[in-house]
Amino acid sequence: MSGTDATPDPTAADPAYARPAQAGPSHAGPSQAEPSHVGPSHVGPSHAGSSSAGPSSAVLAATGPSYAARASARLAAGALRVFLVVAALFWLLPTLGLLLSSLLSPTDLNNGGWWQVLTAPSRLTADNYERLLANDTITGSLLSTFAIAVPATLLVVTLGALAGYAFAWLEFPGRDWLFLVVVGLLVVPVQVALIPVSELFGSIGLFETTAGVVLFHTAFGLPFAVFLLRNFFAQIPRELLEAARLDGAGELRLFARVVLPLGGPAIASLGIFEFLWVWNDMLVALVFADSAHPPITVALQQQVRQFGNNIDVLAPGAFLSMAVPLVVFFAFQRQFVSGVMAGAIK
């Protein structure tokens, strides 16, 4: 018996079995539509997606932006840095010129400008600052300015924080109307109150006193302080304050333990603004301050009026009056930026 006779063909022996084999759809269906042969692993959507989009996305992820895009981005960033550096140099140029002028002798200043230091740095000297410290008018004016700026700043920040918390979270009759009055006081100029307040201070004995100048700055600084801190404190979540009240915290303790730490950036920003305003003020100091012990702005103005060529005193005095606010600003720069960003985000 041959090998072909040992394995007979079942389609020839059984006509019933041969009919499904001759029918195209029934034969192709069970054998080719089986999930294990033609399922999603061969012609399904996942197979098509991996074969067409997969390599292109992998290539893009590997290569990233083109070289031209990276080069243009770096060029734009470099140009922005150069622009910021140039702008900063122009902004600092007057301060640098004043500093170098304060380190030159009067003879050198009369013979040329401060830029001569760039070619002859040996002309720099500290004699002007020695004479400045020996000038009782300038040193006394610096102390008077501190005696005015520090209490005025503390009073504005303290009273403004208390009033801002009251307007934000305490319920009392007429709260909204009183806040509108405070906001309306923001538009009242200082010049309007000079004459009536001068008469008032003269009748109660506060004219030409340090206390009178402090009270005037406090009164005109409070509307802005209340407006700023009230809007900042109003953004504190109510649930946080209610949880503190449920724990037994009173209003003062709630203000000191919860509100003040959260409002630290805004309070620091307000303190910087108020200190700079009071320190650089000349109008209020010229009207209300003691003429025997004037602030630094008035003292420098008197030096110009009486001794027009007294540059060896004016230059270092003006630089000191400018340097103190700069030191205060840079010392609290982080809090100032945090307060500005928090107000912008909220």
Secondary structure, DSSP 4 states (H G I P E B T S, - for coil): --HHHHS--HHHH-HHHHHHHHSHHHHHHHHHS-HHHHSHHHHSHHHHHHHHHHHHHHHHHHH-S-HHHHHHHHHHHHHHHHHHHHHHHHHHHHHHHHHHHHTS-HHHHHHS-GGGGGT-GGG--SHHHHHHHT-HHHHHHHHHHHHHHHHHHHHHHHHHHHHHHHHHH---TTHHHHHHHHHHGGG--HHHHHHHHHHHHHHHT-TTSHHHHHHHHHHHHHHHHHHHHHHHHTTS-HHHHHHHHHTT--HHHHIIIIIHHHTHHHHHHHHHHHHHHHHT--HHHHHHS-TTS--HHHHHHHHHHH-TT-HHHHHHHHHHHHHHHHHHHHHTHHHHHHHHHHHHH-
